[in-house]
Amino acid sequence: MMAKDNDRSETAGAGANETLSFEQALERLEALVEKLEEGAIPLDESLAAYVEGTRLVRHCLACLERAETVIRELTETSEGLELRASSLARHVEENDADEDEEDDDGSGR
């Protein structure tokens, strides 16, 4: 009976998924899948575990989407910085080349 109460308290805490890290949620999800695959738990507990599992999957996906967004923004920003840096370098090189040509002309400007 105690184990049943324990299982219910674990699945009742499903609303706390948002406070779990990605790794913690994935670990909990793997434990639930293992428990479900064993098939040794009653139907009501299986349903509760399934509900918690779907919440954990959504939480993990949200974590991954946030990470992907951060990586995309950093990549775009760094590429933008690289493009600006290369554009600036090209501009400086062009100006240096123009000045060199003016000096070669003897115009002395």
Secondary structure by P-SEA (a helix, b strand, c coil): caaaaaaaaaaaaccccccccaaaaaaaaaaaaaaaaaccccaaaaaaaaaaaaaaaaaaaaaaaaaaaaaaaaaaaaaaaaaaaaaaaaaaaaaaaaaaaaaaacccc
